[in-house]
Amino acid sequence: MVRFFFKLLYFFVGVFNYLLLLEKMSLWVDKHRPTSLSKLDYHTEQAKHLKNLVQESDFPHLLVYGPPGAGKKTRIMCIIRELYGSGVERLRMETMHFETPSQKKMEIMTINSNYHIEVNPSDVGINDRVVVMDLVKTVAQTHQIDSTGQREFKVVLLTNVDQLTKDAQHALRRTMEKYVATCRLILCANSTSRVLPAIRSRCLGIRVPSPTIPEITSILNSICKREGLNLPDKLATRVAEASGRNLRRAILMLEACKVEQYPFTPEQNITEPDWQVYLRETAKLMVKEQSPSKLLQIRGRLYDLLIHAIPCDLIFKVLFQECVKYCDLQMKMDIAAVAAEYEHTMIRSSKAIFHLEAFVAKFMAIYKRFMDLSAGDFM
Amino acid sequence: MIYGEKCTVAIIKSMVKQRNAEIFINLTMEDGFPDPDGDLYDLIHEDEYEVLNELEGSSKKKEEVSKQPVQKNPGSQKILSSNSNEAPDLVLPSQSGITANEATKKRTFEELFGDVTDLLGDDILPDVHEHKEKRPRWDEPEEVIKQVLEARRILHTQNNYVSIHQTAQDFEEEKLETISFRVPSWNFMPVTRPSDSERYYVRVRSHNKFAVTKNRPKMVTGLLSVSYSRLKAEAEEIIVKNAEEATLLATEPDVQISSDDKLWVDKYRPQKYIELLSDEGVNRKFLHWLKLWDKIVFNREPITRQKVTEMPKFGTKKFIKNKPIEGRDSKGFPEHRIALLTGPPGLGKTTLAHLVARHAGYNIVEVNASDDRSPDNFRQALLASTEMKAVMGADPRPNCLILDEIDGAPATSIDILLKFIHGKLTSKSKKGKNKEEKGEEPCRRPIICICNELYTPSLRALRMAALVIQVPEVSASRLAERLGEIARKECIRADADALLQLAEKSGCDVRTCLGALQYMGGAKSGNTFNLVFKDTKKGLFDSWKEILQVPWARNRVIPARERMERILKVVFNSETNRLALGIFHNYPQIQNNSIVRLSDSLQWFQFFDRITTFVMNTQIWSAMPYANYAFVAWHFNLAANNNIQLSYPSVMYEVNQKLAKNQSILATVHRVSGIETSMLTIDYCPLLSELLTPRLRSVSGHLYSSNEKAELTRLVNVMLDLGLALVQEKNPDGSYEYNFEPNLLEIGLFPDCKKRKSLAYAVKQIVVQEYEMERLKRLERMTSGSSKLVSTPTATDKKRRNIEATEKLKEASEITNAVKSVANHHKKLEPVVPQPEKMQCRDFFGRIISNDRQQQSANKISPRAARLQDMVNRNRVWYKYKEGFSNAVRRTVLMRDLL
C-alpha cells in the first residue's frame, strides 16, 4: 500500500516538468502580507463573514472581484489557508503542458500546494479553453488522497477570469457543476462585466473594494512599525494618495521611498510609475494643440506605451481620466460617452492603436470645436 | 508566311512560292550578307517577296525583276556594314572582312558586336544610310534612341507599303466577284436588266475603294522606284492608310478563318531589337550591362566613348585600353554580376532578355518556374550553364543563364545563386580536387534574373547584389499601334480607338491584349470589352497611392461614383490588412488640415478593425467585404491633391517586435517569481529602478555599516526573488558595465521621464559577489530535501558564516566518529549498547579528546550531537540507514590479486 502510494507520487512528480519551491519573498509587499483571515487589516466585517463561510461544511464556488491592489488575492489565500491549515503555505511552481486540438504545444505555469492549484489561463491567450478544460478536469477527477480530517474537495484558483475568452468561460460552466463534489473554483477578476452571467450565477460573488486612504495609511504605519522605521503621517497620506488607492502600489512606493531616502521627511519625493507620468504628459499635449502633426506625435507616445506592455485598457482609462481634468461638465459627458464606446470597440478588436488614436483624434475634435465656440462668444 | 493565309485556296500555292522565295533569299544572302540571324531575316523578307510574287504572277523571272527594290536593301546594308568596319572605333583587327560563310568557325562581326549597325536592322531604307556619318556612338543613348525610334518608324512605313501590295492584289481577286447572278454573300444591290429581265447582283463598295483603284498604278511605281524622298513617303503613307482601312472594311469576315494554330503571342513575338515594344532607355540600359561582360566572356574591350579619330598619336591606344570603364570593377567584371529585370506580367521581360542576350551573342539557357529549382538542382543548373560550353552542334556561343520567374524560387536556391556569383560556391565534385585553384573564381558568365514582384522577401539579398532594371509599362498608344499592325496582318477589323481602349483596359499587358484580340477576332469601337482580364494585382505602394491621392483625369477630378468604384477595385485585388496598415501609417503626412475629418476616418479604422477581428474569430468571411468600404471613406476623407511621398509601415512591425521581447522578459520573471505579468508591468517595474538602487558607498564590502549590509542583503534577495541577475557586458567604447538580465527595469522606464540613478560599478561588483553566494545557498537549501525553512537572514556576516561552517564540520566529524570506524564491507548492524559514560569523543583527526575538552565542546556547541546521544541513550534499538551501501558488491581486492 505504501509502495503504491510512493509510485503514485513519483508519477505525479514525473508529469510535471520541474518543481520549484517558492520562498517567502523579501519585498515588503509579500513579506508583510497577512496570511490568515483574522489578521486582515481592513474590511474586517467581510473577513468575519468569510470565516463563517469556511467553517460551514458547504463551501460554494467563489467569484472574488474588485479593482487591482485591493487585496483579492491575499483574501483568497487566507480563505484557502483557513480551509486547509498551514499546509497550503508550501507552494510549488510547476509547468504543465497542454496540446491544443491543432497539435500546438503550450505550457502554462501553475502555483500549487497539496490542496489547491492556482493558474492564470489567460497566459496562453486564445487557447485558454483547452487549459481550463484539461486542468480543471484533471484536478477535479482525482480525489484528495487523505480525506480524513480534511476537506473532501480541492480548490482551483483561476485568476484574471475576466480576460478569459467566451469559449473558455462556456467550458467552465459545465465543469463547475459536474465536478462540484471534488473541487471548488475560486475565480478572481477585476470586474464582473466581462464574466458570463451564467458563471456569475453559479458563484458566490464577493466584492473586495479598494481600501480607503486612512486604511492604507494605517497599513503603511504598521508595516513601518514592524520594520522598525519611523514614518511621518503626512508622508503616509501622500503615498496613499499617490497610489490611487492601490495598496500594492502604495507599499511598493513606500519601500522605494525608504530605499531612496531614510530617515523619511514629510515632503519627500515620491516616485510615481513612469507610465502614469507619461500618460499625463500625453494628455497635456492633446489639450495644448489640436492638429494632425500633434496627433502623429501622440501616436509615437502611444506606441511607446504599448511597447512597454502596458495593457491597452489601462492606457485608455488613465488617458481619459487625465483628459477629463481639462474639460467642463458638458464636455466631460460627451467625452465620457465617446470613451466608453471606443473602449468597448477596442476590447472587441485586435489593434489597440487604431482605437487609442481614434479616441485622441475625437477628443481633439470635440475640444477644438468647444474652444472655437467659446472663442466665438468672446468675439 | 504572315500574309500567306488569306484564302484557303491560296495557301498551297503560296507555300510553294514561299519556298522558292526562301531559296532565293538564302542564295542572295550567303554572299556578303553577314547576318547571324538569317532566319529572322527570311521571316521578314519573305513576306515582301511573296507579295511581290503574287502581284507579278508566279513566273520566277518576273519575280527576280520585281525584287530589285528590295534587293537594294541588302545592298545598302552591305555598304553600311563595310562602312562601319572602316569606322575606326569599331575596328577589331581580327574581325574585319568576315563573311557569313565563315560564321561557323569564327564569330561574325555583327554577332559579337551587335552595334548600332545591326540594331538598325536589315530593313533600313536607304535614307538611313545617309546619316551614317554622324551615327552616334555607343554611349550616347539619347541619339541612339532617337535613331532607333526613327528606324522603327520607317519600318512601319515599309510595312504599310507591303500592305498596299496586299490591297492591290486583293482588289484584283475581288474584281471577279463584283457581279453575280445568284444571291451573293457580300453586300449587294439587285439590278434587273431591262432587255431580258435577268437579275444581277452588283457588289456595293464604299467610296474609298475607288480611291484605291485610282491610286493603284502610282503605288506600284512607287514601290519599284529606287529611291524615296521623305516627302513622298509621307504622302504615300497617308494614302496607304486610307486605302488600307477601306480594304479591311471591305474584306468579308468569313474569309478570316485562321489556318494557323499558333498563338499570336508567339507568332508576333519581336524577333529583332527594333521591334521591341518596351521603353528604349530600358532596353539600352540592359544591353549596355550585357556588353560589359564582353571583356570577361569574349576577352574584348567594348566600345569606349572615345572617338578613335581623335587619337592618331602613337601610344595613346594603350592608354585608352587600360582606362577602366565605368560600371566595371578592377578585374574587368561588371559591378553588378546579375541583372534583375522586374515589372508586371505581360510586358515582355522574357522576350527582352532573350532577344538582347541573343543579340549580344550568347547562347541562352533558361531556367524557369517549370523546372525543378530545389537547391541541389539549382546549383547543378548554375554550374552546368556557366562553366561549360556546348561542344557539340554548330553553335559554339557562350552561355547566358536566364533565370525566369525567380520570385517563386526557394530562398535557399537564391542563397546559392548569391554565393555563386561571389565565387564562394564550388561544385561538389570538384571540391576535393582543386579547391585552391578554383577558390575565389567568381562567375564568368552573365546571369539574368526576371521577376514580377521585386519586393518578395526571398529576393532581398539579390536585390542588393543585382542591377535592378524596372521594365516600365508600355505606353498604351504604342501598344495599340502594334496591335493595329498585327490586326492588319491577320486581316481583322480593328478600330484604332477600340484597340487603345483594349490596351488601357488590360493595363498595357501585351500578352493579354493579343490573347483578347485573337479570341475576339477583331475590335470595333462599339465593342465593349467584357472580357475577364486576369486580376491585375498592383503593388502595395501603387494601391496606397491610388487610395491616398485624388485622381485627376484631363484636368478635372473624376466624379465621386467612379472614384469609389476604382477604390473598391483596388482594394478587391489586394491584401486589405496591410493596405489598411499602410494607410494608417501614412495618412498624417498627407492630411494636414482638419482634425474632424481625421477623427471620422479613424472611426472607420475602428470599424475596419472590428470587422476583421470578427471575421478572424468567427471565420464568417462573408462579412469581410464590408470592410472594403472603409477604404472608400478613407479615400474621400484623406486623399490629397498633390503628389505624395509614402513609406512602408514598418513601425507596426517594430512595435510588435519590441513588445514580444518585453513580454518574454515579463514571462521569464513571472516564471521565477510567480507574480502576474500585468502587476509586474504596472506596479513592480516602474518602481524597481528605485528599489534596486540603495545608497551604498563604493567601498569594500567589509567596510559597510550594518544598515548598508541590511540593504545589500535585501537587494540581493529581491533580485533572487525576481530572478534578475547582474551580467557583465562590454560597451562599444570598451568599458565594462553590469546590466540586469533579464532587463526588467527597462520595461518600467519611459523616455523623457525622470532620470534614474544607478549603482556605481564597484558597488555592482560587490552585489554580484553577494548575489552568487546567496544563490548557491538557496540552491543548496532547495536540493537538500531537509531544507531548513528558517533561513539565516544575515548572509553577509562572513565571520558568522565561518563559525557556522566550522560547527557543521565538527558536528559531522563527531557523528562519524561516534560510529566505530571499520571497513565498509565489515560493517554490520550491531545493536548499540548504550554506554553513555564510556562515550568517547574524537576530534577531526580521530584522536580521543580529553574529558575537559570534550565537556567544553559539548557545552559550547553541538546541540545536535547532544540530541543524538540523548536518542541513543533513550532508545534500546536504533539503526542508521546509509544509502548506497551493499555487502554484495563491495569486497576487498588487493593490488597483488590484480597483478
Interface residues (C-beta under 8 A of the other chain):
Chain A: L20 L21 L22 E23 M25 S26 L27 D30 P68 G69 L91 M93 T95 M109 I111 N120 D123 T159 N160 N246 R248 R249 L252 M253 E255 A256 C257 V259 E260 T271 E272 P273 D274 W275 Q276 V277 Y278 E281 Q290 S291 P292 S293 L295 L296 R299 Y303 D304 L305 L306 I307 H308 A309 I310 P311 L314 Y342 T345 M346 R348 S349 S350 K351 I353 F354 H355 E357 A358 A361 K362 M364 A365 K368 R369
Chain B: F584 P588 Q589 Q591 N592 N593 I595 V596 L598 S599 L602 Q603 F605 Q606 F608 D609 R610 T612 T613 F614 M616 V651 M652 V655 K658 L659 N662 Q663 L666 A667 H670 R671 V672 S673 G674 E676 T677 S678 M679 T681 I682 D683 Y684 P686 L687 E690 L691 T693 P694 R695 E711 R714 N717 V718 D721 I747 G748 L749 F750 P751 D752 C753 K754 R778 M782 S787
